[in-house]
Amino acid sequence: MRRPFRENCGFAAKSSDLKADKHVKKTLAQALERRGYSSLTPVQEAVSNPELGTQDMLVSAQTGSGKTVGFGLAIANAILGESDTFEAAEAPLALIIAPTRELALQVKRELVWLYEDAGAFLASCVGGMDFRDEKRALARGAHIVVATPGRLRDHIQRETIDLSNVRAVVLDEADEMLDLGFSEDLEFILGSCPEERQTLLFSATVPKEIERMAKQYQRDALRISTVSEQKQHSDIEYRAMVVNDRDSENAIINVLRYYEAPNAIIFANTRAMVARMTSRLSNRGFSVVALSGELTQTERTHALQAMRDGRARVCVATDVAARGIDLPNLELVIHAELPSNHETLLHRSGRTGRAGRKGVSTLMVTPKNRKKAERLLKWAKLTANWGAAPSAEEVAAKDSERMLADESWQDTPTSTEQPTVDLLTQTFSVEQLALAYLRALNTGRSAPEEIDQMSVDAPAPRKQREEFTESVWFRMDAGHDQNVTPRWMLPMICRAGDITKDEIGAMRILDTVSYIELRADAVAGFLDEIGASMTTDRGHVLTQLDEAPKLSKPQPRSKSNRKFAEKNDRPFKRKREDDDRPRPAPRSDFAERAPKPAADRADRPERTERPAPRPVEAHGPVARKTKPVWGDKPKSDKPKGDKPRWDKTKRDDRDDRPRAPRSDDRPGKPAGKPMGRKFDDDRGGKPAGKRPFSKDGKGGFGKDDRRGGKPDGAKRGFGGKPARPAAKGGDATPFRKPAKGGKPGKPAGPRPKRP
């Protein structure tokens, strides 16, 4: 059984110099320096501390903090041991599990260069890829396997992967995997791994499900939370742009043109919206790719590679790209549709502003979604700059600013360019050269859209209520039992003392009394206004206290729950004294009522015992009750054509008449089984005969002569063979399909046997 984690840590206070880190493996340090790492980030420094060794860890850090390289350094001691390089690849030594395919492939790319000098072989097990290729790669041997939960479970169940040598397991973005419904897969995978292993859980947030998993599958885990998590995304500028519903797509085009970011990503909530935005931007001349769940894994991989290579500048994606995707030149994130929760907002925005780079996150806010946007920003503890979307004039001004700030104006022509420059300046005027340059610059650019500018006011900051430094408490002689509520008591106290709600502090309502806290400087005016009687307009008396009352923690109270009141030893809600509404008599009054005198029941007939039921013979017919015979239709008062009303009353002259005999006991007909679908002459019905579609060819879709329908053979039956006309004195015989070269119309008969 795994033991619960320990609270951290004290690490990650500062980033350290990479060259001075003696605890980092030599081969890994060389790879980091070659990659351009001069120091480790706080989370990387925390998880690679030499004092931890192979300790289990639960790490929470914001997106873009270098967690991938962090857990690559954290598992080095477990999978490399004392050596700096790997031995021959056999069964995997480490498992890295990621929630999405794109994140898994990205993690594999990061670990390839990190463990390149150590001679590591890596394999991936990702949904959407060829299972046979993955099986062959695992059979050749791999030191580290990066996988998604579903595909990894398939390999385990098909016994194509050997987990007996696994020394370290990393769950990257563990909270996202639980949100996507991979909890059963993760439990199956962790249960299949050896008990003696290092387990690392990396997550942006740590909900209760993550804590439960850590307690179940980790041993004495160390909780690590970096200091940078206290301030969300300090390198990201948030802008909330209020636009009309009809201008939302035009506003997105203007935002792309205003910032002209090398890479931008637009998030939508549905696949249909992704397809719509991709088509719209492509028609406007943007180099755009799509990324959603309806695409194949190959298409999704090519889309991200196009963004990295610079062949595409804009990516329209669903939340499948909200986790872990790292594009080096991504400087702009646009929320075309607001996310469902603040955590998704943080993860979407975290695609930019990574590893110290600056970025911009813009929210397209329609008037009907204004409140939702404010709640998301509040829950995420973010501050956004509210304003309107860039207009066409602002986009043109930004283009001119970028054009004048271009460093190419300061360059001098080279020896090969100088003749062309002299030719242009001698042939054309300055105005002609400027016009030609401007038109060439705007070639391929999408023109900005005209949108309606809305007046936008930033939401007023919520006023924080200050705590009272000095206060005076009052007691009122009414509480829950008198239906006292804060919404009822607050205006009453304000009217009684001519004060405002800002001068009233805490209110505590008990069963029979209530306590009110007033600001000390408002007590004098309150007492002068309420008078010596200290009575409110509702007749409740207030008493000033010398000190604050000692109250226990308030308990929840149900409005009309008798069981709750009895369980908590409280009196049940009583009737108010000033309530004059009539109430029904209690149930105890009915028991005390005297029985009615016998004289009132003299006219009632005496009750007799019920007659014994009629004996039923063992094998005879069951006696049936005689059904009442109803009277004739009464004449209706309604005009002719309306449905008459039936008077269901018996006629007196027909009460004693014998009932008509039933069909099964009429004279001349023996008793037998009830009439069914087929019956014989001896049962009193029609003569027995063959049903339609019989084997001898009689019948078909039409009825035969005995049934009163068309004669046999009038229509084709199932076999499609018409009946042959009957000969004199004989029956009709069906036709048989003639043999090749034979005469048509040969009667059916036994076929000759082959020799």
N, C-alpha and C positions, 0 to 999 in steps of 0.2 A: 504494500500500500504506500502510495506517495504521501509525503508530508507537506503541510502547507508552507507557503513562501514566507520569507522574512522581509520585513520592511527595510528599505534601502539605507542606505548606500553611502552617501557622502562623496561618491565619485562624480566625475563629469563636471566639476566646477570650472575647469579651465581646459583649453585645448593645449596639447603638448607638442614639442618639436619632434618630428618623426625621426630625425637622426639620433636623438638622445634616447629613444625608446628601445631599451635593450630587450624588453619582453616580447617584441614583435619578431616573428620568425625572419631570418635573414632573407630568404627567398621572397617573402611577402613584402618586406621593406623595400627591396629592390623594385618590385612591381609597382608599389605605390609611388616611389620617387620617379620612376620612368613615366608614370601617368600624370605627374605634376602635383602630387600631394606633398606639401611642405610640412603640414601638421595634421593631426587628427581632430575630427569634430568632437564635441562633448560626448555624444552617444558612443562613438567609436572608442574613445579613450576609456569610457566607463566599462564597456563589455570586454575590452582586451586587457584589463588590469591584471598583472601577474598574480595577485593575491587570490583571484577567483579560481584559477585553474580550470577544472571541468565542472564548475558549479552550475546548477540549473538556474535560469534567470527568466524573469518576467519583465520585459522592457517596454516602456511606453514613451514615445517621442513623436514630435510632429512630423508631418510628411516633408520630404526633402532634406532630412537631417543626416543622410548617409547611413541608413540602417542596413542596406544590402552589404556594403563593405564592412559594417560593424559586425554582423553575425558571421561574415566570412572570416574575420579575425578571431571571433569568439570560439569557433569550433576548431581552430587550428591545433590547439593543444590536444584535443580529443582524438583527431584523425591523423595527425602527424606524429604525436608523441614527442620524443626527444630529438627526432630527426628533422631535417629541413626539407627533405624530398620524400616522395611516395615510392613504395615498392611496386612490383608488377600489379596491374589492375585485375581484381577478381570480383568478389561480391562487394557491393557498395558499402562504404564506410560512413556516409552521411546522407541524410534525406532532407531536402529543402522543399517544403510544400507551400504553394502560393494559390490564391483563390481564382485567378484568371489565367488564360493562356498567355496573353501578352505579358503579364507580369512575370510568369514563370520563364518565358524565353528571355526576358530582359535580365532576370536574375542570373540565368545561365551565362549570358554574355559578360556580365560583370565578374562572375567568378572565374571565367576562362582566363581573363587577363590577370586576375589577382593570383591565381595558382599556376600560372604558366611556367614560371621558373621552378616550381615544385614538381613539375611533371605529372600533373593531374589529368585524368581522363574523366570527362563529364558526359552524362547522358540525360536526356529529357523524356518524360512520359506525360504527354500533353494531349488532351482531347482534340479531335479533329485531325491529328496526324496519323500516318500509316502505322498500324499496330505491329505489323511484321517487321518494319524497319527498327522500331523500338525494341522488339524482342531480340533481334540480331545484335543490336548495340549492347544490350544487357548481357547477352551470352558472351560477347567478346570481353566484357569486363569494364567496370567503371568505378572510380573512387567516390564520386559525388553524383547523386541523381536529383534532378530538379523536376518536380511533378505537380500536377493538379490532383485534388483528392479523388475525383471519380476515376480517372484513368489509372492512377496508382493502385486503387482498390481492385480494378480489373486485372492488373498484372499479378497482384497477390493471390487472387482467387484462382487464376489460371496457372499459378506456380511458375511464372516466367521471370520472377525476381526473387533473389535470395536475401532475406533480411537478417540472417543470423549474425553477420559481422557488423551491423550498424552500431556505431558508437555515438552518433550525434543526430538529433532530429530538430529541425527548425520549422516553426509555423510562422510564416510571414503574413502580415495582415490577418491575424487570427480572428478579430472581430468581424471582418468582412466575410470570412468563410462561414462563420456561424450565421450571419445574416442571410447568406445564400443557401442555407439549409444543408451544409456539409458536416453537421455535428456527428451523425451516425458514421459517415465515412472516416472522419478523424478518429473517432473512438475505435473503429475497426483497425485502422492503420497503427495507432499507438499501441493497441493491444497485441498486434502481431510483431512488434519490435521487441528486442531483448530488454529485460528489466534494467540491466546495468548500462545505462546510456546517459548522455547529456541532452536535456530537453530545453530548448529556448523558445519562448513565445514573444514575438514582436507584434505590437499592436499600437495604433494611434490612440485608441481609447481602451479602457479596462472596465467593461461592464461586469455584471455579476456572473454571466455565463463564462467569461474568461477566467475569473477567479475560481469558479467551481472546477473548470478543467485543469487549472494550475494545481489546485489542491489534490486532484485525483491522479494526475499523470506526472507530476514533478516531485522531486525529493528535496525538501528544505530549500525551496526556490528563493532567490534573492530578487526583491522588487527594485527596479531601477527606473527612475523618472528623471529626465534631464531638466536642467534649469531653464533651457530655452523654451520649454513647453508652457511656461507661465505666461508668455506673450505670444498670441497666435499670429503667425505669418507677418512678422515685422517688415519683411522685404516686399510685401505685396500691397499695392494701393487699390483700395476698393472704391468703386464708383457705382452708384445706383442712379440709373437713367429712367425717368418717367416718360413714357411714350403712349400714344393712342394705340388701340388694338390694331387698327388698320395700318399703322406705320411701324410695327415692330420689326418686320423683315427689312424695311428700308433703313431703319435705324441701325441694324446690324451691319448693313453694307457701309453706312457712313462711319461706323466705329472702326471697321477694318481699314477704310481709306484714311481715317484720321491718324491712326497709330502706325500703319504700314509696318507691322511687326514682321520679322523674318519668319516666324512660325506662330500661328494662332489656332486655338481650338474652340469650337462652339459646341456647347452641351445642350442636348434636347432630352426630353423625357421618353419619347416613343420612337420606334423605328420609322413610322410614317413621317414624322417631323424631320428625321434625319434625311430621308430620301427627298423630301420636299426642299429642304434648305440646300442640299447638295446640288440638285437640279437648278435651283434659282441662281446660286453663286457661279455654277459652271457656265450658265448662259450669260452672265455678266462679265465673264472674262477672268475669273479667279481660278488659279490652279488649286483645286479642291479635291479631297478624298473623303470617303465615308468610312465609319467604323461602328458597327453594330452587331448584334447577335445573329442577325439573319445572314451575314456573310460567312463564307467558308474561312477556315483558318489560314489558308494560303492567301486569300484576298485581304484578310486583316493584317497579316504579316507584311505583305507588299505595301499596304497603305502606310503603315508606320515607317517602313524603310524609305518610302518616297518622301516622307516628312524629314527624316534624318539626312537624306541625300540632297535636299533642296529642290527636288522635282515638284513638290507640292508645298504650298504655303499655308493652306487652311485645311483643318480637319474637322468634320462635323461628326459628332459621336454621341452615343448614349453613355450611361454611367458605367458601361463596361470598361471605359478608358479613364475612370475617375480614380483608380487606385494604382499607385506604383509606376505609372507610365512616366518615363523621363525623356524629354526631348530637349537637347542642349540649347536650342535657340528659341524655345517657346517663351514669348514675352507677353502674350495677351490671352486671357481666358474670357469668353463671353457666355453668360448664362441666358440662352434664348428663352428657356422656360425655367422657372424657379424650381429648385429641388424640393423634395418632400420633407427633409429635415436638415438641421444645421450641420450635422456631421457630414452629410453628402456635400453640403456647400463648402466645408473646409477641405474635403478631399478633392473636389473639383478644382478649387482655387489653388490647391497645393501643387498642381502640375506646373505652375510658374513660380518664380521666386525661389528656386532651389539652389542649394549650395552657395548662398551668398549673392546670387543674381537677383536683379530687380524685376518686378513684373506688375501687371495691371489685371485686375479682375472686375469685370463690369456685369451688372445685373440689369436685364431688361424688365422694367417694372411697369405694368399697366395700372390704370387707376383702381381697378377692382382687386388687384393683387398687392396694393400698397401696404395694407396691414400685415399680410403674410410676410412680405419682405422685411418689414420692421421687426417682426417676431424672430425671423431667422437670424438677422444680424444681432439681435439682443441675446438670443440663446448661444450664439457662437462667440459672443463677447468681442464683436468687431465694430468698428466705426467706419462708416462709408460717407463719401462726399456725394450729396444729393444734387442732382441737376438734370438738365435736359440733354437729349442726344445731340451730337454734333450736327449742325446744319450744313448745307452745301457751301455757304460762305466760309464757315469755320474750316471746312475741309480744304477749300482752295487756299485759304490763308496759311494753313499748316503745310501744304505742298510748297508754297513760295518760301516759307521759312526753311524747310529742309533743303530746297534747291540752293538758297543763298548760303546755307551753312555747309554745303558740300566741300570737302577738302580738295576736290579736283580743281577748284578755282585757283588754288595756290601752286599747282604743279606747273612746271616749265616743259615745253615740248621737247621731245627727244630729237635726235638727228634725223631719224626716219620720218617723224611727224612734221618737222619744220617746213619742208617744201609745200606740203598740203595746207598748212596753216597760212603761209604767205599767199598761196593761190586764192584761198577763200577770202582773206582780208582785202586783196586787190580786186577781186571780182565782185563782191557783194558789200553792201553797206552794213553798218552796225545793226540797224533795225532789222534788216533781212536775216542776218545771222542769228539774232536773238529770237526772232519768230520761228526760224527753222529749228533751233535748239529746243524751244518750248514745245513745239508740236512733236518733235521726236521724243521728248521726255514723257509726254502724255500718251504716246502710242502704247496700247495694251493696258492702259489703266481704265478702270471702271469709273464712269462719271458719278459724282455724288448725287444722292436723291434729295428731293425737296420734301421735307416733313413739317408737320405742324409743331411749332414750338409751344410747349406748355409751361405755364408758370408753376415752378416747383419750389416749395418751401421745405426745408429740411425739418424732420420731426424734432419737436422741442424736447430737450433732454428732460428726463423724468426727475422731478424734484425729490431729492432725498430728505426724508423726515429726520430731523435732528432729535436726539434723545434729550429728555428733560434733565437739566442739571439739578434743579430744585423743584419739588412738586409736593402737592398736598392731596391726600386721599379722602374720599367721601364714601359713605355707605348708604344704600337705598334699600328700603324694606320691601323689595320685590325681586323675584328671580325667575328661574325657568318654570316654576309651578304657576306663575302668574303670566306666562307667555311673554316674558321679556326677551327681546332680541336686540343686538347692537343697532340694527337699522331703525328700530323703534325708539331706543333709548337716546341715541346721539342727538336727533333734533329736539327731543324733549328737554335735554340738559341745556342745549344752546338757547332755547326759548326761555327757559327758567332763569338763566343767569345772564342773558344777552351777551354771549360769547360766541366764538367761531370754533370750528372743528380743529383748527390748528392749536388751540389752547387746551384741547382734551387729549390726554395720553392714552394709557392702557385702560381697558374695561374688562372686568372679570365678573361673569354672571354665574351664580351658583343656583341651588334649588330654590332657596327662599330669600336670599339677599343678593345684592350686586355691589361691586366696588368700582368707583370712577376716579381716575387720576387727573388732576388739573395742574397747569403750570403755576408756579408759586406767585409770579407777578400778576396773574389774573384772578387770584382768589379774592382779593379785597373787593374788586368790582362785582364779582359773582355774588358775594354775600350781601352787598348793598342792594343788588337787583332782586335777589330772591326773597329777601326780608327775613324777619326773625323767625317766622314759622317754618322756614326751610322746607316748604311744600311746593311741589310742582303743580302744573295745571292739570295733571292727571290724578292728583291726590296722593302722591307718594312722598314720603318724608325722607329727607337727606340728613345725615349726621356726619360732622367733620371728625376725622380721626387724628390722633396725635402722631401716629407712625404708620408706615405701610403695612398692610395686612400680610400675614404669613399664609400664603396659599400654596396648595400642592399643584402638581402639573394637571392642567385641565384634561378631563376625559371626554371622549366623544359621547354624544347623547342623541338618541333617537327621538323623533318627535312624538311618536305614538306607539312605542314598543313596550308592552307590559313585561315581556320576558327580560328585556335589557334592564328595566328598572328593578325587577326582583333580583336579578343576578348581581347587580351592583349595589344592592341594599339601599335603593332609593324609593321614595314614595311615587306612586304612579301619578300621572298628570291629572290634577283635580279640576273640578269645575270652577270657573271664575265666579267671584261673589256678585259681580255686577251683570252676570249673564242671566237674563230672564227668559231665555228660550225654553219652551216646554221640553221635557224629557220623558221617554216612555218609562212605565213603572218597572222596577227591578223584577227579576225572575222569581225572587223569593215571595213576592206578593201573590203570585199565582198559586203557590203551594198552600198559602193560608186561606184561600177562598173556600167557603163552605160548599159542599155538593148541592146540586139542585134538588128541590123537594120531589118526592115521588109523584105528587099530583101533576107536576109538569110533564111527567113521562107516562101518564096513565093512558093517553091516546095512542101510544106506540104499541105495535103488536109484540107479543112475547116472542123471544128468540127460541127457535126450536133447533134440535140437532139436525145436521145435514143428513140426507138419505144416503144409504150405502151405495157405492157405485155398482152398476150393473155387472153381473159376472160375464166374463169374456171366455168363450170356448177356447180350448187349447189350440185347435186347428181350424176353427170356423172363421167366418168373416167378422170383422170388427163392426160392432153396432155404431151407426152413424147418427148424429144429431139431425133432427128434422129442421131444415132451413125454413125460416119464416117466409111466407108468401106476401109480397108487398102489394099494395093496392094499385089501382089504375092511375094513369096520369091525371092529375087535376087540371081543370081548365085554367089557363094562364090569363092573368089580367093584362099582360103586356101585348103589344100589337103583334100581328102575325109575322113570323120570321125570327123573333127572339127566342132564345133558349128557355123552355119552361122550367119552373122550379118544382122539384119533386118533393112530395110530402111523404116522408118515410114513416107512415103509420099503417098498422095492419087493418085490414077490413074485418069487421066482426063476423060477417057471414061466411068467411073462408078460414076461420081459425081452426075448425074441427075437420076440415076436409082432409082426406088422405093424400099423401104426397104422391106424385107421379113416380112410377117405377123407373129405376135407372136402366141405362142401356145394357148393362151387363147381367141384369136379372129379369129381362123381359121373357114372357112365355115363348117357348119354342127355341130358345137359344141357351145352350148349356153354358154354365159358368166357366170361365177360362181366364187366360191372361188378357190384360187390357190390350186394346187395339194398338198395333204398332205399325211399323213401316211396311211390313210384309205380313199378309194373313192368308189363311186358307178358307175354302168354302165351308168347312165344318165349324168355323167360328162366326158364321153369320155375316161375313163380309163379301167382298168381291172375289171372284175366282182367282186362285193362285196363278201366277204367271211369272215369266222371266222379266227381270228388270231391263231397262235400256242398256245398250252397249254390251249385249251378251256375246258369248263366244261364237255362237252359230251365225252371227251376222245380222240378226234381227235387231231392230232398234237403231240407235245412233243419236244424233242430236235431236232428231224429231221423234214424236211418239208413234207407237204402232196403232193398229186399228182398234185393238181391245181397249186402249186408253182414250179413245175418242179423238185421236190426233191424225196426223198425216200417215199415209201407208208407209210400210217399211221400205227403205231404200230411197226415200225422197231426198234425203240429205246424206252426205258422206259421214261415215263414222270415224273413229280414231285411226283405223287402218287405211282410210282413204280408198276402200274398194267398194264400188257400188254393187248392190244386190242384183243377181241375175233374174230376169223375169221367170215366174213360175210356169212350169209346163203343165199340160192337162193332167189333172189328178195328182200332181206332185208339188213339192215345196220348192220355194226359191232357194237357189244355191249361189254362193258368192263366186265372183270371178277370181281367177288366179293369174298372176302376172305371167304373160306368155314368155317362153324361152326364146332365145335368139333363133330366128328362122322358123319358128313355130307359128301356128295359126292362132289368131286372137280369139278369145271367147271360149277356150277350152275349160270344161268344168273342173272344179277343184277336186283333188283326190290324192291318194298316197303317191309320193314321189318314188320313182324306181331307185333301187339301191345301186350304188356304183359297184362295178366288178372289182 
